[in-house]
Amino acid sequence: MNDVAARPAQSWKVTLPCTRAEAEALDGDIALFVAMDQPPVLMTSEAGADDDAWRLDAYFEGEPDPAAVQLLRDLIPSAAATEPQIEKLPDEDWVTLSQQGLEPVTAGRFHVRNRAADPEEAGHVNFLIEAGRAFGTGQHETTAGCLIMLDRMRRIGMRFGNVADIGTGTGLLAFAALHLWPRAYATASDIDPVAVAISRENAMTNGMPVGHGIGQVALYTAAGVDHPAIEQRAPYDLLIANILAGPLIELAPSLCALIEDGGTLLLAGLLREQADEVLAAYRAQGMRLAERADRGDWPTLRLRKRPRIGWKRPQRIDRSARGEAPGFGTL
Ligand SMILES: C[S@@+](CC[C@H](N)C(=O)[O-])C[C@H]1O[C@@H](n2cnc3c(N)ncnc32)[C@H](O)[C@@H]1O
């Protein structure tokens, strides 16, 4: 997936041609690099008119280890015979890159700017998400699609008290949900520890309290929902997951298990042609499609968990009033 706003701070770049399918699969492969001392930041982008003309740029801090370059090559079978292009980047490139092409985005009631120098937009909820090494600065259709859907859900009167954002990237969607439902608990997680660190910084920049209580966002590093605190904080009445079709299908049983009966699931990161397959995986878990909105090639899906017969909407428990709020594990 292409995140035009990412600004890696690394000084070496390894470039390989790839296909669109390989580019999309790469997002889920980031875990392969997490064990490295200095994992690269992977960015993919379209490189031509042909649907299969894509490009992978991997940014390394310091000269890349040959084993890491080989790992990249193994991930891109279509470029098996191509020598990767390896170049050292002057630091000033990043300064330039960080200051160009990052136009503020308005999505629903939200206005997201990536440079502090840009003005806020009156009448909107303003966020400052500086371009960094995490996905989710607002420009991508999936992020904007989720922001618009969240806004719509609030406008039609939906209410939530316990929200999870799995694959949070910069944290933006969790922050937006807390703005819309300020009395909610919010849990945000990402498989990438760098993204979690960046979402913590973004929370501070945007005045979003980090913590375990009402109106606060608790941040965790986790693959999917594989973290004891994420399970303890369930069931969620709203779960958001903007990841990619492959991981979304794989995660369907574990994500749906943490959604309360009658609860809502917002999915993005899938392409139009992947929607049927993703929906089938979630229908098999008792979810039904309530709304779909496409932005370009990228659908946003709102699903609802079928309530059991005789189900009644639960009374919300105010855990903080019971003195339990800080008990959800470490931040
Ligand atoms: C497309 S970005 C979405 C970021 C942000 N939520 C947004 O809407 O802009 C997908 C995020 O999911 C994370 N991710 C990928 N696979 C994951 C997994 N299995 N579990 C948790 N996070 C994952 C990536 O690190 C990335 O930050």
The ligand as an ORCA input file, in Angstrom:
! r2SCAN-3c Opt
* xyz 0 1
  C      -2.992      0.499      6.128
  S      -2.178      0.839      7.614
  C      -3.500      1.624      8.503
  C      -3.039      2.619      9.519
  C      -4.164      3.446     10.151
  N      -5.070      2.624     10.917
  C      -4.947      4.190      9.101
  O      -6.121      3.914      8.912
  O      -4.361      5.040      8.435
  C      -2.102     -0.767      8.312
  C      -1.423     -0.844      9.651
  O      -1.619     -2.169     10.154
  C      -0.423     -2.657     10.707
  N      -0.503     -4.119     10.609
  C      -0.244     -4.919      9.550
  N      -0.484     -6.205      9.866
  C      -0.930     -6.209     11.146
  C      -1.341     -7.230     12.050
  N      -1.366     -8.512     11.690
  N      -1.719     -6.879     13.290
  C      -1.705     -5.574     13.684
  N      -1.309     -4.566     12.880
  C      -0.938     -4.887     11.621
  C       0.687     -2.012      9.896
  O       1.890     -1.967     10.654
  C       0.096     -0.633      9.604
  O       0.463      0.306     10.581
*
